[in-house]
Amino acid sequence: MPTVKLNNGVEMPILGFGVYQISDYDECKRAVLDALETGYRLIDTASAYLNEKAVGDAIKESGINRKELFITTKLWINNAGYENAKKGFEVSMEKLQLDYLDLYLIHQPFGDYYGSWRAMEELLENKKVRAIGVCNFYPDRLMDLAEHNKIKPAINQIETHPFFQREYDNEIMKNYGTQIESWGPFAEGRGDMFTNPILSEIGKKYNKSTAQVILRWLIQRNVVVIPKSVHKERMIENFNIFDFELSADDMDKIKSMDTGKSLFFSHSDIELVKLLFSIKV
C-alpha cells in the first residue's frame, strides 16, 4: 500500500476504509473485518459515528498486528476544550481497546478547539497518539490554528471529490505541511456522480468503474481517501486501484469538472451549525 509522509514523519496509508453512517454494531464489525480481510489497514472512525466499540472489537478479532494498522478517530464538539478533550480521548480509547492511536482529529471547527488542540499536543508528546489533525477546517481557521500553536495539523479531512476539488484549500495546507484527506469521495452519488459522462468514458478506457476512476484520480493528486461500503465486493473494487494510472489528459478532464461548491453543506449555514451543536456523544 502506498503511503504519504505526514509533517511529523509518520507514514499513513493513502487509501483507507471509513465507517461513517454504519452505526449498527453487527454491521459495522462485519464491515471492518471484511475491510481488513480485503487488505485495508487504515480504518477511520469517530466518536460521533457511535461505532468505536464495533471497530475496536473487529480489530481485536482480526488478530492483525497492531503495528500494521493505522487507526483514526475524532473528537466531537461537545467534548471540546482542554479537560473535555482528554476525557473524550480516554473514552474513545476504551471503546477502541487500543494502547495508542495513530491519528486523532478535531471533527468540527466549533467549540473550544484551541483547548482541545493543547490537550492533543500533550497526547502527542506523551506518545498516546502518533499524529494530530483536524476535519472540516476552511483555510482561514486552519491558518489561525496553525499560526498560533506549536504543532501544525498533520491532516485536514475535508469534503473532496471531482465536483469540489479543494485546490485552493490544499495550497494553503501545504504551507503548514498539512496533508489533505478526502471524505465523501463519491459525494454519496449526488450530482449524478456515478453516471457522469466524463467519468464513465474514462472508466471504459481503463476497464474500471467510475468509483475506481475517482479514487485513482484522488491518489494521483496525493489525496488520502477513505471510501465506505458495507458490501465486500465494493470494498474489493475500491481497493483495486493500483494497477492502472490515469493519463495527464484524463486528469485534466476530471479537473474541468470542479464547481468549487460543496454538494453537502456550508459551515456558515446557521441551521447546520444548530444541528451540529445538538448532537451529543
C-alpha positions as MATLAB code, in Angstrom:
seq = 'MPTVKLNNGVEMPILGFGVYQISDYDECKRAVLDALETGYRLIDTASAYLNEKAVGDAIKESGINRKELFITTKLWINNAGYENAKKGFEVSMEKLQLDYLDLYLIHQPFGDYYGSWRAMEELLENKKVRAIGVCNFYPDRLMDLAEHNKIKPAINQIETHPFFQREYDNEIMKNYGTQIESWGPFAEGRGDMFTNPILSEIGKKYNKSTAQVILRWLIQRNVVVIPKSVHKERMIENFNIFDFELSADDMDKIKSMDTGKSLFFSHSDIELVKLLFSIKV';
ca = [
       0.000    0.000    0.000;
       1.455    3.413   -0.962;
       1.760    5.856    1.917;
       2.043    9.589    2.487;
       4.509   11.060    4.955;
       2.876   13.421    7.453;
       4.568   16.596    8.680;
       5.983   14.795   11.713;
       7.418   11.916    9.685;
       4.640    9.386   10.364;
       3.705    7.224    7.361;
      -0.028    6.929    6.611;
      -1.696    4.663    4.010;
      -3.076    6.715    1.124;
      -6.206    4.518    0.916;
      -8.321    3.515    3.888;
     -11.778    2.423    4.981;
     -14.322    4.764    6.579;
     -17.238    3.745    8.785;
     -19.430    6.863    8.702;
     -23.155    6.044    8.990;
     -22.532    2.391    9.899;
     -23.994    2.748   13.377;
     -25.362   -0.796   13.761;
     -22.863   -2.760   15.868;
     -23.002   -6.063   13.983;
     -22.980   -4.428   10.559;
     -20.025   -2.212   11.451;
     -17.997   -5.028   12.987;
     -18.601   -7.229    9.952;
     -17.698   -4.383    7.580;
     -14.407   -3.663    9.360;
     -13.495   -7.359    9.422;
     -14.253   -7.581    5.696;
     -12.197   -4.448    5.024;
      -9.231   -5.800    6.977;
      -9.504   -9.130    5.159;
      -9.546   -7.249    1.844;
      -6.280   -5.559    2.767;
      -7.222   -2.175    4.197;
      -5.032   -1.114    7.111;
      -6.256    2.458    7.629;
      -9.591    2.491    9.484;
     -11.326    5.840   10.074;
     -13.989    6.227   12.765;
     -15.217    8.966   15.134;
     -16.909    9.278   18.497;
     -19.889   10.863   16.717;
     -20.279    7.797   14.487;
     -21.255    5.782   17.578;
     -19.358    2.730   16.348;
     -15.932    2.875   18.009;
     -16.724   -0.240   20.076;
     -17.574   -2.238   16.949;
     -14.369   -1.050   15.274;
     -12.326   -1.973   18.334;
     -13.874   -5.418   18.590;
     -13.252   -6.063   14.884;
      -9.604   -5.032   15.208;
      -9.184   -7.341   18.189;
     -10.920  -10.260   16.487;
      -8.897   -9.837   13.286;
      -5.669  -10.754   15.061;
      -3.700   -8.379   12.831;
      -0.536   -6.982   14.398;
      -1.310   -3.538   15.839;
       1.773   -2.045   14.181;
       0.343   -2.912   10.763;
      -2.773   -0.810   11.394;
      -3.410    2.921   11.192;
      -6.443    3.871   13.291;
      -8.109    7.290   13.237;
     -10.850    8.647   15.468;
     -12.237   12.120   16.087;
     -13.237   14.417   18.939;
     -16.791   15.773   18.785;
     -17.910   19.358   19.550;
     -19.484   18.691   22.952;
     -16.146   17.273   24.123;
     -14.173   20.331   23.013;
     -11.855   22.074   25.462;
      -8.662   21.086   27.261;
     -10.089   18.890   30.032;
     -13.020   17.594   27.995;
     -10.740   16.558   25.142;
      -8.545   14.493   27.453;
     -11.635   12.761   28.849;
     -13.095   12.268   25.369;
      -9.862   10.680   24.215;
      -9.889    8.193   27.081;
     -13.498    7.225   26.336;
     -12.626    6.600   22.683;
      -9.554    4.567   23.599;
     -11.575    2.419   25.993;
     -14.090    1.653   23.244;
     -11.392    1.021   20.643;
      -9.395   -1.071   23.159;
      -6.110    0.422   21.985;
      -2.930    1.437   23.801;
      -2.255    4.253   21.365;
      -3.953    5.988   18.442;
      -2.362    6.692   15.075;
      -4.344    9.839   14.279;
      -6.640   11.984   16.432;
      -8.720   14.659   14.719;
     -10.878   17.596   15.803;
     -14.113   16.724   14.000;
     -15.603   20.201   13.518;
     -14.247   23.788   13.762;
     -16.576   24.717   16.631;
     -16.352   24.916   20.409;
     -13.102   25.451   22.292;
     -10.942   23.694   19.749;
      -7.910   25.675   20.908;
      -8.224   23.983   24.285;
      -8.712   20.670   22.506;
      -5.564   21.271   20.483;
      -3.477   21.906   23.608;
      -4.699   18.597   25.023;
      -3.929   16.852   21.734;
      -0.425   18.323   21.660;
       0.120   16.777   25.094;
      -1.243   13.424   23.914;
       1.236   13.564   21.044;
       4.153   14.479   23.299;
       3.199   11.649   25.671;
       3.088    9.183   22.748;
      -0.606    8.427   23.246;
      -1.156    9.437   19.606;
       1.222    9.406   16.640;
      -0.285   12.395   14.805;
      -2.982   15.035   15.327;
      -5.102   16.992   12.900;
      -8.474   18.480   12.044;
     -11.552   17.971    9.878;
     -13.715   20.460    8.007;
     -11.408   23.429    8.628;
     -11.645   26.141    5.968;
      -8.363   27.916    5.111;
      -8.896   30.854    7.488;
      -9.473   28.648   10.535;
      -6.676   26.286    9.579;
      -4.254   29.219    9.236;
      -5.339   30.671   12.577;
      -4.860   27.352   14.382;
      -1.528   26.623   12.691;
      -0.071   30.105   13.206;
      -0.882   30.257   16.913;
       0.134   26.790   18.065;
       3.415   24.923   18.316;
       2.300   21.827   16.417;
       0.749   22.211   12.963;
      -2.162   19.954   11.955;
      -0.850   16.835   10.216;
      -4.174   16.272    8.419;
      -7.208   18.254    7.326;
     -10.005   15.854    6.388;
     -12.437   17.722    4.139;
     -15.101   17.088    1.515;
     -13.116   16.407   -1.667;
     -14.405   14.920   -4.923;
     -14.489   15.755   -8.660;
     -17.176   18.429   -8.209;
     -15.398   20.063   -5.224;
     -11.660   19.600   -5.664;
     -10.320   21.978   -2.977;
      -7.239   23.132   -4.901;
      -7.048   26.452   -3.043;
      -7.518   24.799    0.344;
      -4.746   22.337   -0.470;
      -2.326   25.112   -1.410;
      -2.892   26.765    1.977;
      -2.432   23.420    3.751;
       0.900   22.862    2.033;
       2.267   25.971    3.770;
       1.984   24.056    7.051;
       2.789   20.594    5.766;
      -0.844   19.634    6.361;
      -1.941   16.604    4.348;
      -5.336   16.749    2.634;
      -7.657   13.789    3.247;
     -10.936   13.289    1.390;
     -14.262   12.441    2.939;
     -17.209   11.886    0.608;
     -15.086   10.966   -2.449;
     -18.203    9.871   -4.343;
     -20.385   12.672   -2.895;
     -22.845    9.877   -1.996;
     -23.782    9.843   -5.686;
     -25.004   13.447   -5.645;
     -24.811   15.462   -8.831;
     -25.277   12.201  -10.773;
     -21.654   11.401   -9.978;
     -21.865    7.734  -10.946;
     -23.422    8.434  -14.344;
     -21.261   11.438  -15.210;
     -20.257   11.071  -18.890;
     -16.660   12.238  -18.361;
     -16.047    9.724  -15.586;
     -17.917    6.952  -17.404;
     -15.878    7.477  -20.577;
     -12.604    7.393  -18.666;
     -13.737    4.246  -16.849;
     -14.423    2.450  -20.136;
     -10.948    3.391  -21.393;
      -9.267    1.627  -18.465;
     -11.952   -1.031  -17.925;
     -12.585    0.403  -14.470;
     -15.703    1.568  -12.614;
     -16.498    5.227  -12.030;
     -15.693    4.731   -8.340;
     -12.264    3.320   -9.192;
     -11.567    6.253  -11.523;
     -12.454    8.749   -8.773;
     -10.267    7.007   -6.194;
      -7.383    6.736   -8.648;
      -7.727   10.436   -9.503;
      -7.556   11.315   -5.811;
      -4.475    9.264   -5.002;
      -2.684   10.581   -8.099;
      -3.276   14.034   -6.591;
      -1.710   12.699   -3.368;
      -5.036   12.907   -1.523;
      -5.632   10.357    1.243;
      -9.087    8.844    0.801;
     -11.352    6.655    2.966;
     -14.281    5.248    0.924;
     -17.051    3.457    2.800;
     -19.107    0.424    1.860;
     -20.844   -2.372    3.735;
     -20.572   -4.638    0.683;
     -17.382   -6.665    0.446;
     -17.415   -6.709   -3.348;
     -17.376   -2.885   -3.325;
     -14.571   -2.855   -0.767;
     -12.528   -5.086   -3.076;
     -13.353   -2.913   -6.089;
     -12.350    0.254   -4.240;
      -9.111   -1.407   -3.118;
      -8.079   -2.455   -6.625;
      -6.903    0.911   -7.940;
      -3.145    0.404   -8.008;
      -2.917   -1.500  -11.300;
      -3.585    1.456  -13.614;
      -2.690    5.128  -13.943;
      -4.773    7.963  -15.366;
      -3.128    9.915  -18.165;
      -2.427   13.639  -17.810;
      -5.215   14.269  -20.316;
      -7.710   12.273  -18.257;
      -6.600   14.047  -15.079;
      -7.270   17.367  -16.836;
     -10.722   16.200  -17.938;
     -11.652   15.461  -14.337;
     -10.127   18.761  -13.235;
     -12.581   20.531  -15.559;
     -15.498   19.122  -13.518;
     -14.727   21.285  -10.469;
     -17.612   23.581   -9.477;
     -15.895   24.932   -6.373;
     -19.054   24.255   -4.367;
     -19.990   21.733   -1.694;
     -22.603   19.120   -2.502;
     -23.358   18.693    1.203;
     -23.412   21.829    3.376;
     -21.801   25.090    4.396;
     -20.432   25.679    7.882;
     -21.760   29.234    7.652;
     -25.324   27.859    7.431;
     -26.809   28.664   10.842;
     -29.309   25.805   10.691;
     -26.481   23.350   10.076;
     -24.498   24.800   12.975;
     -27.540   24.400   15.241;
     -27.840   20.782   14.113;
     -24.172   20.073   14.807;
     -24.445   21.649   18.251;
     -27.472   19.459   19.042;
     -25.505   16.232   18.540;
     -24.151   14.873   21.823;
     -21.819   11.902   22.222;
];
